[in-house]
Amino acid sequence: MKADPEKVADALSDWVGEEIKNTTKRYHDLGRYMFTVSTGTVAFIVSVNSVINPGDKGFTAAKLSFFWLGISLIFSVYILLPKEWRLDGSIDLEDKLHELVKDYRLILLCWFGFWVVGLALGLFDLAVLL
């Protein structure tokens, strides 16, 4: 079976169009997930820390973890904010898609790094308190 070049080109064009149309929705959903994970991690560390360490005993690693988790929350909110970009005849849609994917990949890696550091500090503090 041989592929018809016109059908392949039409299918590829349709696929790129659908990818571009769904990209912002996909990243909005990703931002919601990242926000939920970050806030859930903060809630977990606060609740377990308040049970284990009911009195405030000065500066702890958990307080430092809130800083890092706060930065991860900022990255997740950044993804949640709607982006405005204009399309005209001079913009190549495939290039725009690759640019969006590259930008969001960097933001996701930054979020993950800050989240891991915050989680590790929070868990370290809980381990020290136990």
LUMTI-865344 format. One record per residue: x negated, y negated, z negated of N, C-alpha, C, CB in turn; residue in three letters. Coordinates in pm, 1 decimal. Atoms other than C-alpha are relative to their C-alpha. Glycine has a CB too. Layout:
BEGIN
<nx: X, ny: Y, nz: Z, cax: X, cay: Y, caz: Z, cx: X, cy: Y, cz: Z, cbx: X, cby: Y, cbz: Z, resn: ALA>
...
//
This chain:
BEGIN
<nx: -84.5, ny: 117.0, nz: 0.0, cax: 0.0, cay: 0.0, caz: 0.0, cx: -89.5, cy: -124.0, cz: 0.0, cbx: 96.4, cby: 0.6, cbz: -122.1, resn: MET>
<nx: 78.0, ny: 122.7, nz: -10.5, cax: -143.9, cay: -333.0, caz: 105.2, cx: 83.4, cy: -118.1, cz: -48.3, cbx: -47.7, cby: -22.8, cbz: 145.5, resn: LYS>
<nx: -68.5, ny: 118.8, nz: 50.2, cax: -59.8, cay: -660.0, caz: -61.2, cx: 11.6, cy: -103.5, cz: 110.3, cbx: -74.1, cby: -59.1, cbz: -121.4, resn: ALA>
<nx: -23.1, ny: 106.5, nz: -96.5, cax: 90.8, cay: -929.1, caz: 155.1, cx: -60.1, cy: -128.5, cz: -57.6, cbx: 153.5, cby: -17.1, cbz: 31.3, resn: ASP>
<nx: 66.1, ny: 119.4, nz: 55.2, cax: -129.5, cay: -1240.5, caz: 112.6, cx: 97.1, cy: -112.3, cz: -35.9, cbx: -101.3, cby: -52.1, cbz: 98.9, resn: PRO>
<nx: -97.0, ny: 105.1, nz: 31.0, cax: 170.6, cay: -1474.2, caz: 122.5, cx: 74.3, cy: 30.1, cz: -129.3, cbx: 99.6, cby: -16.5, cbz: 114.8, resn: GLU>
<nx: -70.2, ny: -38.2, nz: 122.5, cax: 352.5, cay: -1280.1, caz: -148.6, cx: -91.6, cy: -13.4, cz: -121.9, cbx: 52.7, cby: 144.2, cbz: 11.3, resn: LYS>
<nx: 96.1, ny: 14.0, nz: 108.7, cax: 39.0, cay: -1272.4, caz: -362.1, cx: -17.2, cy: -146.8, cz: -36.6, cbx: -135.1, cby: 61.7, cbz: 38.9, resn: VAL>
<nx: 15.8, ny: 143.5, nz: 24.9, cax: -6.1, cay: -1648.8, caz: -322.9, cx: 124.4, cy: -57.8, cz: -66.3, cbx: -29.1, cby: -74.5, cbz: 131.2, resn: ALA>
<nx: -124.7, ny: 47.3, nz: 62.2, cax: 361.6, cay: -1710.3, caz: -407.8, cx: 10.0, cy: 47.6, cz: -145.4, cbx: 122.8, cby: 49.5, cbz: 80.7, resn: ASP>
<nx: -5.8, ny: -54.0, nz: 136.9, cax: 342.5, cay: -1483.9, caz: -711.7, cx: -98.8, cy: -71.9, cz: -90.5, cbx: -29.1, cby: 151.6, cbz: -0.1, resn: ALA>
<nx: 100.2, ny: 71.1, nz: 78.9, cax: 24.3, cay: -1654.1, caz: -832.1, cx: 46.2, cy: -142.7, cz: -29.4, cbx: -135.4, cby: -1.7, cbz: 73.6, resn: LEU>
<nx: -50.9, ny: 135.4, nz: 18.4, cax: 180.0, cay: -1997.0, caz: -782.5, cx: 113.4, cy: -1.9, cz: -103.1, cbx: 48.8, cby: -57.5, cbz: 134.1, resn: SER>
<nx: -108.7, ny: -9.8, nz: 98.3, cax: 491.5, cay: -1892.5, caz: -975.7, cx: -54.7, cy: 26.0, cz: -139.9, cbx: 98.2, cby: 111.5, cbz: 39.5, resn: ASP>
<nx: 58.9, ny: -32.3, nz: 129.4, cax: 278.1, cay: -1746.3, caz: -1254.4, cx: -66.6, cy: -122.8, cz: -62.5, cbx: -102.0, cby: 113.5, cbz: 15.0, resn: TRP>
<nx: 66.0, ny: 120.4, nz: 51.7, cax: 69.3, cay: -2064.6, caz: -1289.7, cx: 104.4, cy: -100.7, cz: -45.0, cbx: -92.6, cby: -62.7, cbz: 106.9, resn: VAL>
<nx: -107.1, ny: 91.6, nz: 38.5, cax: 387.9, cay: -2272.7, caz: -1297.4, cx: 64.4, cy: 39.6, cz: -131.6, cbx: 105.1, cby: -5.8, cbz: 108.4, resn: GLY>
<nx: -58.3, ny: -48.3, nz: 125.3, cax: 536.8, cay: -2056.0, caz: -1572.4, cx: -96.9, cy: -16.9, cz: -116.7, cbx: 40.3, cby: 147.0, cbz: 13.4, resn: GLU>
<nx: 100.5, ny: 18.3, nz: 105.8, cax: 212.4, cay: -2065.5, caz: -1771.2, cx: -4.3, cy: -144.6, cz: -46.4, cbx: -138.9, cby: 43.2, cbz: 49.2, resn: GLU>
<nx: 5.2, ny: 142.2, nz: 35.2, cax: 203.4, cay: -2443.9, caz: -1758.8, cx: 128.1, cy: -40.6, cz: -72.8, cbx: -20.2, cby: -87.4, cbz: 126.8, resn: ILE>
<nx: -126.9, ny: 35.9, nz: 61.9, cax: 571.6, cay: -2470.6, caz: -1847.1, cx: 7.9, cy: 53.0, cz: -143.7, cbx: 117.1, cby: 54.4, cbz: 83.3, resn: LYS>
<nx: -10.8, ny: -62.9, nz: 132.0, cax: 537.4, cay: -2236.9, caz: -2147.2, cx: -117.6, cy: -29.5, cz: -92.6, cbx: 13.1, cby: 147.9, cbz: 16.2, resn: ASN>
<nx: 119.9, ny: 21.8, nz: 81.3, cax: 195.9, cay: -2352.2, caz: -2271.5, cx: 30.0, cy: -84.5, cz: -122.5, cbx: -108.9, cby: -66.5, cbz: 82.9, resn: THR>
<nx: -25.1, ny: 86.8, nz: 114.6, cax: 321.6, cay: -2633.5, caz: -2491.5, cx: 88.1, cy: 69.4, cz: -103.2, cbx: 65.2, cby: -130.4, cbz: 45.5, resn: THR>
<nx: -85.2, ny: -73.5, nz: 94.1, cax: 592.8, cay: -2412.9, caz: -2644.7, cx: -81.3, cy: 103.9, cz: -75.8, cbx: 116.8, cby: 67.9, cbz: 74.0, resn: LYS>
<nx: 82.6, ny: -103.4, nz: 62.3, cax: 341.7, cay: -2138.0, caz: -2711.8, cx: -90.6, cy: -59.8, cz: -107.8, cbx: -84.6, cby: 72.1, cbz: 106.3, resn: ARG>
<nx: 88.6, ny: 62.0, nz: 98.1, cax: 102.4, cay: -2373.8, caz: -2887.3, cx: 77.3, cy: -65.1, cz: -113.8, cbx: -88.3, cby: -103.0, cbz: 67.3, resn: TYR>
<nx: -83.6, ny: 50.1, nz: 109.0, cax: 383.9, cay: -2533.0, caz: -3084.3, cx: 31.6, cy: 114.0, cz: -97.3, cbx: 131.2, cby: -62.7, cbz: 55.5, resn: HIS>
<nx: -25.0, ny: -116.7, nz: 84.9, cax: 475.4, cay: -2186.6, caz: -3212.8, cx: -126.1, cy: 40.4, cz: -76.0, cbx: 50.8, cby: 117.9, cbz: 84.3, resn: ASP>
<nx: 126.7, ny: -30.5, nz: 65.7, cax: 108.5, cay: -2124.2, caz: -3289.4, cx: -26.5, cy: -98.8, cz: -113.1, cbx: -115.5, cby: -2.6, cbz: 101.6, resn: LEU>
<nx: 16.5, ny: 100.9, nz: 104.4, cax: 94.0, cay: -2451.4, caz: -3484.5, cx: 90.9, cy: 26.4, cz: -118.7, cbx: 27.3, cby: -138.4, cbz: 55.9, resn: GLY>
<nx: -91.6, ny: -34.4, nz: 109.5, cax: 399.7, cay: -2349.2, caz: -3686.7, cx: -54.1, cy: 117.8, cz: -79.7, cbx: 140.5, cby: 32.9, cbz: 54.6, resn: ARG>
<nx: 57.8, ny: -115.4, nz: 68.2, cax: 235.2, cay: -2016.2, caz: -3766.5, cx: -119.3, cy: -42.6, cz: -86.1, cbx: -43.2, cby: 107.0, cbz: 102.3, resn: TYR>
<nx: 118.1, ny: 44.8, nz: 73.9, cax: -91.0, cay: -2185.2, caz: -3869.8, cx: 40.5, cy: -82.9, cz: -121.1, cbx: -93.2, cby: -81.3, cbz: 91.0, resn: MET>
<nx: -48.7, ny: 80.2, nz: 112.2, cax: 98.6, cay: -2432.7, caz: -4088.9, cx: 55.5, cy: 90.3, cz: -109.7, cbx: 108.0, cby: -99.5, cbz: 47.0, resn: PHE>
<nx: -56.6, ny: -93.3, nz: 97.0, cax: 287.3, cay: -2148.2, caz: -4256.1, cx: -108.7, cy: 76.9, cz: -73.4, cbx: 94.4, cby: 97.1, cbz: 69.0, resn: THR>
<nx: 109.7, ny: -73.2, nz: 63.5, cax: -32.8, cay: -1953.1, caz: -4321.6, cx: -75.5, cy: -90.2, cz: -96.9, cbx: -96.2, cby: 56.3, cbz: 106.3, resn: VAL>
<nx: 74.0, ny: 91.8, nz: 87.2, cax: -210.9, cay: -2257.1, caz: -4465.7, cx: 78.7, cy: -33.6, cz: -125.7, cbx: -34.4, cby: -128.2, cbz: 75.1, resn: SER>
<nx: -79.3, ny: 33.6, nz: 117.7, cax: 75.2, cay: -2358.5, caz: -4694.5, cx: 24.4, cy: 122.1, cz: -87.3, cbx: 132.8, cby: -61.5, cbz: 41.5, resn: THR>
<nx: -16.6, ny: -123.4, nz: 77.4, cax: 133.1, cay: -1997.7, caz: -4798.2, cx: -124.7, cy: 32.6, cz: -80.1, cbx: 34.0, cby: 116.6, cbz: 92.1, resn: GLY>
<nx: 125.7, ny: -24.6, nz: 71.1, cax: -233.3, cay: -1964.8, caz: -4892.2, cx: -13.0, cy: -95.4, cz: -118.4, cbx: -120.9, cby: -15.9, cbz: 95.4, resn: THR>
<nx: 3.8, ny: 96.2, nz: 110.8, cax: -217.3, cay: -2283.3, caz: -5101.1, cx: 96.7, cy: 43.0, cz: -109.5, cbx: 34.6, cby: -142.9, cbz: 49.6, resn: VAL>
<nx: -99.7, ny: -42.9, nz: 99.4, cax: 99.9, cay: -2159.7, caz: -5272.0, cx: -47.4, cy: 123.6, cz: -75.6, cbx: 135.0, cby: 28.9, cbz: 68.1, resn: ALA>
<nx: 49.9, ny: -120.9, nz: 65.0, cax: -59.2, cay: -1821.3, caz: -5344.1, cx: -108.2, cy: -34.0, cz: -102.5, cbx: -54.9, cby: 98.1, cbz: 104.7, resn: PHE>
<nx: 110.5, ny: 35.1, nz: 90.0, cax: -373.6, cay: -1972.3, caz: -5495.2, cx: 51.3, cy: -79.8, cz: -120.1, cbx: -107.9, cby: -81.0, cbz: 75.8, resn: ILE>
<nx: -55.4, ny: 79.9, nz: 110.2, cax: -175.3, cay: -2224.2, caz: -5702.3, cx: 77.2, cy: 88.2, cz: -97.1, cbx: 91.7, cby: -111.3, cbz: 54.2, resn: VAL>
<nx: -82.4, ny: -82.4, nz: 88.9, cax: 69.0, cay: -1966.2, caz: -5835.7, cx: -83.1, cy: 99.3, cz: -79.9, cbx: 104.8, cby: 74.4, cbz: 80.2, resn: SER>
<nx: 82.7, ny: -95.9, nz: 72.9, cax: -190.0, cay: -1703.3, caz: -5925.0, cx: -92.6, cy: -72.8, cz: -97.4, cbx: -82.3, cby: 86.3, cbz: 98.0, resn: VAL>
<nx: 88.1, ny: 77.1, nz: 86.6, cax: -423.4, cay: -1966.4, caz: -6067.7, cx: 75.5, cy: -53.1, cz: -122.0, cbx: -62.9, cby: -115.8, cbz: 77.9, resn: ASN>
<nx: -76.7, ny: 51.0, nz: 113.3, cax: -144.9, cay: -2109.3, caz: -6286.4, cx: 35.6, cy: 111.4, cz: -98.6, cbx: 127.2, cby: -68.7, cbz: 49.4, resn: SER>
<nx: -25.9, ny: -112.7, nz: 90.5, cax: -73.5, cay: -1763.7, caz: -6427.7, cx: -127.9, cy: 39.2, cz: -73.9, cbx: 56.1, cby: 121.4, cbz: 78.5, resn: VAL>
<nx: 126.3, ny: -42.9, nz: 59.9, cax: -438.6, cay: -1674.5, caz: -6490.4, cx: -61.0, cy: -110.8, cz: -84.6, cbx: -98.7, cby: 43.2, cbz: 108.5, resn: ILE>
<nx: 66.3, ny: 112.9, nz: 64.1, cax: -557.9, cay: -2022.3, caz: -6591.3, cx: 103.1, cy: -110.4, cz: -25.6, cbx: -117.9, cby: -52.9, cbz: 88.0, resn: ASN>
<nx: -108.1, ny: 97.4, nz: 20.1, cax: -259.7, cay: -2211.7, caz: -6738.1, cx: -47.6, cy: -138.9, cz: -40.9, cbx: 94.1, cby: 51.1, cbz: -103.9, resn: PRO>
<nx: 52.0, ny: 130.3, nz: 39.0, cax: -471.4, cay: -2492.6, caz: -6886.6, cx: -102.0, cy: -48.3, cz: 101.4, cbx: -62.4, cby: 6.0, cbz: -139.8, resn: GLY>
<nx: 97.4, ny: 55.4, nz: -94.2, cax: -676.0, cay: -2725.9, caz: -6669.6, cx: -137.0, cy: 3.1, cz: -65.2, cbx: 38.0, cby: -145.5, cbz: 42.9, resn: ASP>
<nx: 133.6, ny: -13.7, nz: 56.2, cax: -1040.7, cay: -2640.2, caz: -6730.5, cx: -103.7, cy: -70.8, cz: 85.1, cbx: -36.2, cby: 146.3, cbz: -14.6, resn: LYS>
<nx: 96.0, ny: 77.1, nz: -77.3, cax: -1206.0, cay: -2906.6, caz: -6521.0, cx: -4.0, cy: 41.1, cz: 145.9, cbx: -136.4, cby: 13.8, cbz: -59.8, resn: GLY>
<nx: 18.6, ny: -25.2, nz: -142.6, cax: -1340.6, cay: -2866.9, caz: -6171.6, cx: -19.2, cy: 149.0, cz: 23.9, cbx: -120.4, cby: -79.5, cbz: 54.7, resn: PHE>
<nx: 12.0, ny: -141.7, nz: -34.6, cax: -1291.9, cay: -2520.7, caz: -6025.8, cx: -10.6, cy: 14.4, cz: 151.3, cbx: 121.0, cby: 81.1, cbz: -54.5, resn: THR>
<nx: 10.3, ny: -26.7, nz: -143.6, cax: -1351.3, cay: -2360.6, caz: -5689.4, cx: 137.5, cy: -5.9, cz: 66.2, cbx: -64.9, cby: 137.4, cbz: 24.8, resn: ALA>
<nx: -135.0, ny: 6.8, nz: -57.1, cax: -973.4, cay: -2346.8, caz: -5643.4, cx: 32.0, cy: -142.3, cz: 44.0, cbx: 104.9, cby: 49.2, cbz: -102.1, resn: ALA>
<nx: -25.7, ny: 139.3, nz: -38.4, cax: -959.0, cay: -2725.6, caz: -5638.5, cx: -77.0, cy: -35.1, cz: 126.9, cbx: -39.0, cby: -96.4, cbz: -114.5, resn: LYS>
<nx: 76.0, ny: 22.0, nz: -122.1, cax: -1231.3, cay: -2731.0, caz: -5374.9, cx: 65.2, cy: 72.7, cz: 117.9, cbx: -145.3, cby: 46.9, cbz: -18.1, resn: LEU>
<nx: -66.7, ny: -73.5, nz: -108.3, cax: -1041.2, cay: -2468.8, caz: -5177.1, cx: 120.5, cy: -77.6, cz: 51.8, cbx: 43.9, cby: 139.5, cbz: -48.2, resn: SER>
<nx: -113.8, ny: 79.8, nz: -45.1, cax: -740.1, cay: -2703.0, caz: -5167.1, cx: -44.0, cy: -105.5, cz: 100.8, cbx: 69.3, cby: -66.7, cbz: -119.4, resn: PHE>
<nx: 54.0, ny: 96.3, nz: -96.6, cax: -957.4, cay: -2956.9, caz: -4987.1, cx: -13.6, cy: 64.3, cz: 137.7, cbx: -136.7, cby: -53.7, cbz: -47.3, resn: PHE>
<nx: 21.2, ny: -67.5, nz: -128.3, cax: -1055.5, cay: -2707.5, caz: -4717.4, cx: 132.1, cy: 46.5, cz: 60.8, cbx: -94.4, cby: 119.5, cbz: -17.6, resn: TRP>
<nx: -130.3, ny: -40.9, nz: -51.5, cax: -702.3, cay: -2572.0, caz: -4689.1, cx: 80.0, cy: -121.3, cz: 47.0, cbx: 78.3, cby: 77.1, cbz: -107.4, resn: LEU>
<nx: -64.1, ny: 122.9, nz: -46.6, cax: -579.0, cay: -2930.7, caz: -4659.9, cx: -46.9, cy: -38.9, cz: 138.7, cbx: -26.8, cby: -113.4, cbz: -96.6, resn: GLY>
<nx: 51.1, ny: 28.6, nz: -134.5, cax: -805.5, cay: -2981.3, caz: -4360.7, cx: 60.9, cy: 97.7, cz: 101.2, cbx: -155.4, cby: 8.9, cbz: 2.7, resn: ILE>
<nx: -63.3, ny: -95.6, nz: -92.0, cax: -666.3, cay: -2661.9, caz: -4206.3, cx: 145.4, cy: -38.9, cz: 26.2, cbx: -7.2, cby: 143.6, cbz: -57.2, resn: SER>
<nx: -137.0, ny: 49.2, nz: -20.7, cax: -317.3, cay: -2806.3, caz: -4260.7, cx: 1.7, cy: -114.8, cz: 100.7, cbx: 61.8, cby: -46.0, cbz: -133.7, resn: LEU>
<nx: 6.9, ny: 111.4, nz: -94.7, cax: -421.5, cay: -3119.1, caz: -4070.9, cx: -13.8, cy: 52.2, cz: 143.0, cbx: -118.2, cby: -93.5, cbz: -34.6, resn: ILE>
<nx: 14.4, ny: -57.8, nz: -134.2, cax: -532.7, cay: -2906.6, caz: -3774.2, cx: 130.6, cy: 63.1, cz: 47.4, cbx: -112.2, cby: 104.9, cbz: 1.4, resn: PHE>
<nx: -125.9, ny: -62.8, nz: -40.5, cax: -204.0, cay: -2714.3, caz: -3776.9, cx: 104.6, cy: -106.5, cz: 33.9, cbx: 52.5, cby: 93.1, cbz: -111.6, resn: SER>
<nx: -93.8, ny: 108.3, nz: -31.4, cax: -3.4, cay: -3038.8, caz: -3786.4, cx: -36.5, cy: -64.6, cz: 133.3, cbx: 0.8, cby: -106.0, cbz: -112.6, resn: VAL>
<nx: 42.4, ny: 56.5, nz: -128.5, cax: -211.8, cay: -3170.8, caz: -3496.9, cx: 55.4, cy: 82.0, cz: 116.4, cbx: -153.8, cby: -6.0, cbz: 8.1, resn: TYR>
<nx: -55.3, ny: -84.2, nz: -107.5, cax: -102.4, cay: -2873.6, caz: -3286.7, cx: 151.4, cy: -15.8, cz: 6.5, cbx: -37.4, cby: 149.1, cbz: -21.8, resn: ILE>
<nx: -145.3, ny: 15.8, nz: 0.9, cax: 259.0, cay: -2925.8, caz: -3395.9, cx: 46.5, cy: -129.4, cz: 66.6, cbx: 50.6, cby: 4.3, cbz: -141.7, resn: LEU>
<nx: -39.9, ny: 127.2, nz: -59.3, cax: 262.3, cay: -3286.7, caz: -3274.3, cx: 12.8, cy: 14.1, cz: 152.0, cbx: -101.8, cby: -110.6, cbz: -35.8, resn: LEU>
<nx: -16.4, ny: -11.7, nz: -145.9, cax: 399.4, cay: -3313.6, caz: -2920.8, cx: -106.2, cy: -81.4, cz: 73.7, cbx: 140.9, cby: -46.7, cbz: 42.5, resn: PRO>
<nx: 101.1, ny: 66.8, nz: -83.0, cax: 142.7, cay: -3404.9, caz: -2658.4, cx: 68.9, cy: -59.1, cz: 121.7, cbx: -113.5, cby: 99.1, cbz: 42.9, resn: LYS>
<nx: -55.3, ny: 63.0, nz: -119.4, cax: 220.9, cay: -3642.8, caz: -2377.0, cx: -106.5, cy: 0.3, cz: 107.7, cbx: 49.1, cby: -144.8, cbz: -29.5, resn: GLU>
<nx: 91.1, ny: 3.9, nz: -113.1, cax: 54.5, cay: -3587.3, caz: -2044.5, cx: 83.3, cy: -15.8, cz: 125.4, cbx: -89.1, cby: 127.9, cbz: 6.8, resn: TRP>
<nx: -71.8, ny: 33.6, nz: -122.0, cax: 156.0, cay: -3711.9, caz: -1707.5, cx: -56.5, cy: 81.0, cz: 117.1, cbx: -9.2, cby: -151.9, cbz: 28.8, resn: ARG>
<nx: 37.7, ny: -73.2, nz: -119.8, cax: 154.0, cay: -3512.6, caz: -1391.6, cx: 34.1, cy: -84.7, cz: 122.2, cbx: 71.5, cby: 138.1, cbz: 6.1, resn: LEU>
<nx: -27.5, ny: 63.1, nz: -128.5, cax: 119.2, cay: -3670.2, caz: -1054.5, cx: -67.2, cy: 84.5, cz: 107.7, cbx: -50.8, cby: -149.1, cbz: 3.5, resn: ASP>
<nx: 52.5, ny: -79.3, nz: -110.8, cax: 3.8, cay: -3552.1, caz: -715.8, cx: -149.5, cy: 22.1, cz: -3.2, cbx: 35.2, cby: -64.4, cbz: 126.9, resn: GLY>
<nx: 146.3, ny: -12.8, nz: 1.1, cax: -364.6, cay: -3595.6, caz: -799.0, cx: -50.3, cy: 101.6, cz: -102.6, cbx: -63.0, cby: -135.0, cbz: -28.0, resn: SER>
<nx: 42.0, ny: -92.8, nz: 105.7, cax: -369.7, cay: -3347.4, caz: -1091.1, cx: 18.9, cy: 143.3, cz: 48.1, cbx: 80.1, cby: -24.7, cbz: -131.3, resn: ILE>
<nx: -7.7, ny: -142.0, nz: -31.7, cax: -448.8, cay: -2984.8, caz: -1024.5, cx: 56.1, cy: 72.0, cz: -122.4, cbx: -140.4, cby: 57.6, cbz: 40.9, resn: ASP>
<nx: -67.4, ny: -63.3, nz: 113.0, cax: -213.5, cay: -2780.9, caz: -1242.3, cx: -84.0, cy: 108.9, cz: -64.3, cbx: 131.6, cby: 57.5, cbz: 44.3, resn: LEU>
<nx: 85.3, ny: -104.6, nz: 56.2, cax: -457.3, cay: -2493.7, caz: -1282.3, cx: -109.3, cy: -59.9, cz: -88.3, cbx: -62.9, cby: 83.7, cbz: 112.4, resn: GLU>
<nx: 102.7, ny: 67.2, nz: 81.3, cax: -728.4, cay: -2730.0, caz: -1406.6, cx: 59.5, cy: -53.1, cz: -129.3, cbx: -65.0, cby: -115.0, cbz: 78.8, resn: ASP>
<nx: -67.2, ny: 51.4, nz: 120.1, cax: -480.4, cay: -2888.8, caz: -1649.2, cx: 26.3, cy: 112.9, cz: -97.8, cbx: 132.2, cby: -70.2, cbz: 36.8, resn: LYS>
<nx: -23.8, ny: -116.3, nz: 86.2, cax: -388.5, cay: -2544.5, caz: -1782.7, cx: -128.8, cy: 43.5, cz: -68.4, cbx: 58.7, cby: 116.9, cbz: 81.4, resn: LEU>
<nx: 127.9, ny: -41.0, nz: 58.8, cax: -754.4, cay: -2451.8, caz: -1834.6, cx: -47.5, cy: -101.6, cz: -103.1, cbx: -106.4, cby: 17.6, cbz: 109.4, resn: HIS>
<nx: 37.7, ny: 104.6, nz: 96.0, cax: -815.4, cay: -2784.5, caz: -2008.1, cx: 79.2, cy: 14.7, cz: -130.6, cbx: 23.5, cby: -140.4, cbz: 61.1, resn: GLU>
<nx: -82.6, ny: -18.8, nz: 119.0, cax: -522.8, cay: -2725.6, caz: -2247.0, cx: -44.1, cy: 122.3, cz: -80.2, cbx: 146.7, cby: 13.8, cbz: 39.6, resn: LEU>
<nx: 42.3, ny: -122.8, nz: 68.1, cax: -633.8, cay: -2370.7, caz: -2326.1, cx: -133.3, cy: -21.9, cz: -70.7, cbx: -11.2, cby: 117.0, cbz: 100.2, resn: VAL>
<nx: 130.6, ny: 27.1, nz: 60.6, cax: -990.2, cay: -2487.1, caz: -2392.9, cx: 13.9, cy: -87.4, cz: -124.4, cbx: -92.9, cby: -67.8, cbz: 101.6, resn: LYS>
<nx: -20.4, ny: 88.6, nz: 115.1, cax: -874.8, cay: -2768.6, caz: -2623.7, cx: 63.7, cy: 74.0, cz: -116.6, cbx: 87.0, cby: -119.1, cbz: 39.4, resn: ASP>
<nx: -68.4, ny: -71.0, nz: 107.7, cax: -637.7, cay: -2547.0, caz: -2820.9, cx: -85.9, cy: 111.3, cz: -58.9, cbx: 130.9, cby: 57.5, cbz: 50.7, resn: TYR>
<nx: 90.9, ny: -102.8, nz: 51.8, cax: -898.0, cay: -2272.7, caz: -2850.4, cx: -95.7, cy: -60.8, cz: -102.1, cbx: -79.5, cby: 66.1, cbz: 115.3, resn: ARG>
<nx: 89.6, ny: 68.7, nz: 93.0, cax: -1136.6, cay: -2520.3, caz: -3016.1, cx: 73.1, cy: -36.8, cz: -128.9, cbx: -58.6, cby: -126.1, cbz: 65.4, resn: LEU>
<nx: -78.2, ny: 36.3, nz: 117.8, cax: -864.5, cay: -2645.1, caz: -3250.9, cx: 30.8, cy: 123.7, cz: -83.8, cbx: 130.4, cby: -70.6, cbz: 41.2, resn: ILE>
<nx: -29.5, ny: -124.5, nz: 71.6, cax: -770.2, cay: -2288.1, caz: -3341.1, cx: -122.8, cy: 50.8, cz: -74.7, cbx: 50.2, cby: 107.3, cbz: 97.4, resn: LEU>
<nx: 122.7, ny: -44.2, nz: 67.2, cax: -1131.0, cay: -2197.7, caz: -3420.3, cx: -33.2, cy: -89.1, cz: -119.3, cbx: -117.4, cby: 0.9, cbz: 98.7, resn: LEU>
<nx: 22.6, ny: 91.6, nz: 112.8, cax: -1167.4, cay: -2509.0, caz: -3638.6, cx: 97.1, cy: 31.3, cz: -113.2, cbx: 15.6, cby: -147.7, cbz: 44.9, resn: CYS>
<nx: -99.0, ny: -32.8, nz: 102.8, cax: -843.3, cay: -2428.0, caz: -3820.7, cx: -38.9, cy: 127.9, cz: -72.3, cbx: 140.1, cby: 14.6, cbz: 62.0, resn: TRP>
<nx: 34.2, ny: -128.7, nz: 60.8, cax: -952.0, cay: -2069.8, caz: -3877.6, cx: -121.3, cy: -13.1, cz: -90.9, cbx: -26.7, cby: 104.9, cbz: 108.0, resn: PHE>
<nx: 118.6, ny: 18.4, nz: 83.2, cax: -1292.7, cay: -2175.0, caz: -4009.0, cx: 32.9, cy: -68.7, cz: -131.3, cbx: -104.4, cby: -80.1, cbz: 74.7, resn: GLY>
<nx: -37.2, ny: 70.0, nz: 123.2, cax: -1145.9, cay: -2422.6, caz: -4258.5, cx: 88.9, cy: 86.6, cz: -88.3, cbx: 71.2, cby: -131.4, cbz: 32.7, resn: PHE>
<nx: -88.5, ny: -86.4, nz: 77.2, cax: -878.2, cay: -2173.7, caz: -4362.4, cx: -79.2, cy: 109.7, cz: -70.1, cbx: 107.1, cby: 61.4, cbz: 90.6, resn: TRP>
<nx: 80.5, ny: -106.9, nz: 60.5, cax: -1131.6, cay: -1896.3, caz: -4423.6, cx: -82.7, cy: -53.8, cz: -116.4, cbx: -92.7, cby: 64.4, cbz: 105.4, resn: VAL>
<nx: 78.7, ny: 58.9, nz: 108.8, cax: -1354.0, cay: -2125.8, caz: -4632.1, cx: 90.3, cy: -28.7, cz: -120.3, cbx: -70.3, cby: -130.3, cbz: 47.2, resn: VAL>
<nx: -93.3, ny: 28.8, nz: 108.9, cax: -1052.8, cay: -2241.7, caz: -4835.9, cx: 48.0, cy: 125.7, cz: -68.7, cbx: 118.3, cby: -77.4, cbz: 51.8, resn: GLY>
<nx: -44.0, ny: -127.3, nz: 58.0, cax: -929.6, cay: -1887.0, caz: -4885.2, cx: -110.9, cy: 64.1, cz: -81.3, cbx: 46.4, cby: 95.9, cbz: 109.6, resn: LEU>
<nx: 112.8, ny: -61.7, nz: 70.8, cax: -1274.1, cay: -1762.0, caz: -4983.8, cx: -26.6, cy: -71.5, cz: -132.4, cbx: -126.7, cby: -2.4, cbz: 87.9, resn: ALA>
<nx: 21.1, ny: 74.1, nz: 125.1, cax: -1318.6, cay: -2039.9, caz: -5241.4, cx: 111.5, cy: 27.2, cz: -100.2, cbx: -9.2, cby: -150.2, cbz: 28.0, resn: LEU>
<nx: -112.6, ny: -29.1, nz: 88.8, cax: -971.9, cay: -1977.2, caz: -5382.2, cx: -8.7, cy: 139.0, cz: -59.2, cbx: 130.6, cby: -15.3, cbz: 74.3, resn: GLY>
<nx: 13.8, ny: -137.3, nz: 50.4, cax: -1029.0, cay: -1603.2, caz: -5409.6, cx: -120.4, cy: 13.2, cz: -92.1, cbx: -12.6, cby: 98.8, cbz: 116.5, resn: LEU>
<nx: 116.9, ny: -0.9, nz: 87.9, cax: -1374.1, cay: -1661.0, caz: -5559.8, cx: 37.8, cy: -54.3, cz: -137.9, cbx: -115.5, cby: -83.4, cbz: 61.5, resn: PHE>
<nx: -41.9, ny: 58.0, nz: 126.8, cax: -1219.5, cay: -1882.6, caz: -5826.4, cx: 87.5, cy: 96.9, cz: -77.6, cbx: 74.4, cby: -131.1, cbz: 23.3, resn: ASP>
<nx: -84.9, ny: -97.7, nz: 67.8, cax: -955.2, cay: -1621.3, caz: -5901.5, cx: -80.8, cy: 117.0, cz: -53.5, cbx: 107.6, cby: 50.7, cbz: 94.3, resn: LEU>
<nx: 84.5, ny: -110.7, nz: 45.4, cax: -1221.2, cay: -1349.7, caz: -5926.0, cx: -81.5, cy: -40.3, cz: -123.0, cbx: -94.1, cby: 45.7, cbz: 113.2, resn: ALA>
<nx: 78.0, ny: 47.8, nz: 115.0, cax: -1426.5, cay: -1562.3, caz: -6166.6, cx: 89.2, cy: -7.7, cz: -123.6, cbx: -63.3, cby: -139.0, cbz: 29.7, resn: VAL>
<nx: -91.5, ny: 12.5, nz: 113.1, cax: -1121.1, cay: -1625.6, caz: -6385.2, cx: 42.6, cy: 135.2, cz: -55.7, cbx: 122.1, cby: -78.5, cbz: 41.0, resn: LEU>
<nx: -38.9, ny: -132.8, nz: 48.3, cax: -1038.2, cay: -1256.6, caz: -6405.0, cx: -113.2, cy: 55.9, cz: -81.5, cbx: 36.1, cby: 95.6, cbz: 116.8, resn: LEU>
//
